Amino acid sequence: MNEALPLLFCADGYRFPDVYHTTRFLSPDPIIALEEVEELIIVTSSLEEGRAKKESRATSVINWDRYGAQELAAQGVQGPELTATVIKRFLDERELARVALPAYFSVGIADRLREMGVELVVLNDLGERRRAKRPDELEAIEATQRATEEAWQLGVDALRRASVRKDRVLELDGAPFTAERLRAIVEVALLERGCASDGAICAPGAQAADPHKIGEGPLHAGEPIVMDIFPQHKATRYWADMTRTVSKGEPPKEIRRMYDVVRRAQDAGIEALRPGIIGRAVHELVEDIIWEAGYDTLRPGQKKDPANPTPHGFIHSTGHGVG
């Protein structure tokens, strides 16, 4: 990353973590932000100007009408043309003709800025700035994780309360207990704890083997139920993520064996973690344990039936970060 170049954003903080991480300002509409040495300038509309001054970490907040936004709109200029013109006038005021951009910067606005003579350098590794977490960020992640664990526990408690009908369908409060209702229990609990959940996975039976299948239909005794919960805290914007497989009653022998293999591989992967080791090495260690236990992985040479094109066995990554 070229730290000498001013860094230009034009996006909203809800959908683009770099914008919120840099400005600490949430708005549903895009803002213009420039990070230059020890300055952080936000250019925004009258609608957001006051709140940006109160809530953001910007050293300066400028109303974009200073650069003729209203006049341009009155002339029928809109979209990328209007935004690019405002940005160009803002950069001219600061005597900047060369700036850095995140890789997700709007192509339409970028093309227009280049036509106006601005040199743009795309940064593909901007996310690296967010990899190391400050103590307050770690606390925010932990708080979201605690909410996740509590919501999951409420779902498990509901499974415990459920009765089993003769056809092995679970029943809760006199009605069939479905994946949809289990998800609602989890997501309501998350909402009560300040978190948003966009489709927590509660996938029963064969659906549990279909990665990211959200889950639907009645739950049955003795079947695996994958609960993959990944909420974002609505205030801090930090995420958590946890996956657990549960069963109402004793699961089948093969499911118990899979559990034991995965637990052994996970323990070995965690034990292998140390400063300097790369994720690929840990992942391959986990793959080897699972392959030696008799299950396929995605590693070349670790497939029992190479003629079968359908992936089987361990087709996931070993893990990932949150933030």
KANORTA-V9707 format. One record per residue. N is the residue number from 1. RES is the residue in one letter. SS is DSSP state (H for helix, E for strand, C for the rest). Layout:
n res ss
N RES SS
N RES SS
This chain:
n res ss
1 M C
2 N C
3 E C
4 A C
5 L C
6 P C
7 L E
8 L E
9 F E
10 C E
11 A E
12 D C
13 G C
14 Y C
15 R C
16 F C
17 P H
18 D H
19 V H
20 Y H
21 H H
22 T H
23 T H
24 R C
25 F C
26 L C
27 S C
28 P C
29 D C
30 P C
31 I E
32 I E
33 A E
34 L E
35 E E
36 E E
37 V C
38 E C
39 E E
40 L E
41 I E
42 I E
43 V E
44 T E
45 S C
46 S H
47 L H
48 E H
49 E H
50 G H
51 R H
52 A H
53 K H
54 K H
55 E H
56 S C
57 R C
58 A C
59 T C
60 S E
61 V E
62 I E
63 N E
64 W H
65 D H
66 R H
67 Y H
68 G C
69 A H
70 Q H
71 E H
72 L H
73 A H
74 A H
75 Q C
76 G C
77 V C
78 Q C
79 G H
80 P H
81 E H
82 L H
83 T H
84 A H
85 T H
86 V H
87 I H
88 K H
89 R H
90 F H
91 L H
92 D H
93 E H
94 R C
95 E C
96 L C
97 A C
98 R E
99 V E
100 A E
101 L E
102 P E
103 A C
104 Y C
105 F C
106 S C
107 V H
108 G H
109 I H
110 A H
111 D H
112 R H
113 L H
114 R H
115 E H
116 M C
117 G C
118 V C
119 E E
120 L E
121 V E
122 V E
123 L E
124 N C
125 D C
126 L H
127 G H
128 E H
129 R H
130 R H
131 R C
132 A C
133 K C
134 R C
135 P H
136 D H
137 E H
138 L H
139 E H
140 A H
141 I H
142 E H
143 A H
144 T H
145 Q H
146 R H
147 A H
148 T H
149 E H
150 E H
151 A H
152 W H
153 Q H
154 L H
155 G H
156 V H
157 D H
158 A H
159 L H
160 R H
161 R H
162 A C
163 S E
164 V E
165 R C
166 K C
167 D C
168 R C
169 V E
170 L E
171 E E
172 L E
173 D C
174 G C
175 A E
176 P E
177 F C
178 T E
179 A H
180 E H
181 R H
182 L H
183 R H
184 A H
185 I H
186 V H
187 E H
188 V H
189 A H
190 L H
191 L H
192 E H
193 R C
194 G C
195 C E
196 A E
197 S C
198 D C
199 G C
200 A C
201 I E
202 C E
203 A E
204 P E
205 G H
206 A H
207 Q H
208 A H
209 A H
210 D C
211 P C
212 H C
213 K C
214 I C
215 G C
216 E C
217 G C
218 P E
219 L C
220 H E
221 A C
222 G C
223 E C
224 P C
225 I E
226 V E
227 M E
228 D E
229 I E
230 F C
231 P C
232 Q E
233 H E
234 K C
235 A C
236 T C
237 R C
238 Y C
239 W E
240 A C
241 D C
242 M E
243 T E
244 R E
245 T E
246 V E
247 S C
248 K C
249 G C
250 E C
251 P C
252 P C
253 K H
254 E H
255 I H
256 R H
257 R H
258 M H
259 Y H
260 D H
261 V H
262 V H
263 R H
264 R H
265 A H
266 Q H
267 D H
268 A H
269 G H
270 I H
271 E H
272 A H
273 L C
274 R C
275 P C
276 G C
277 I C
278 I C
279 G H
280 R H
281 A H
282 V H
283 H H
284 E H
285 L H
286 V H
287 E H
288 D H
289 I H
290 I H
291 W H
292 E H
293 A C
294 G C
295 Y C
296 D C
297 T E
298 L C
299 R C
300 P C
301 G C
302 Q C
303 K C
304 K C
305 D C
306 P C
307 A C
308 N C
309 P C
310 T C
311 P C
312 H C
313 G C
314 F E
315 I C
316 H C
317 S C
318 T C
319 G C
320 H C
321 G C
322 V C
323 G C
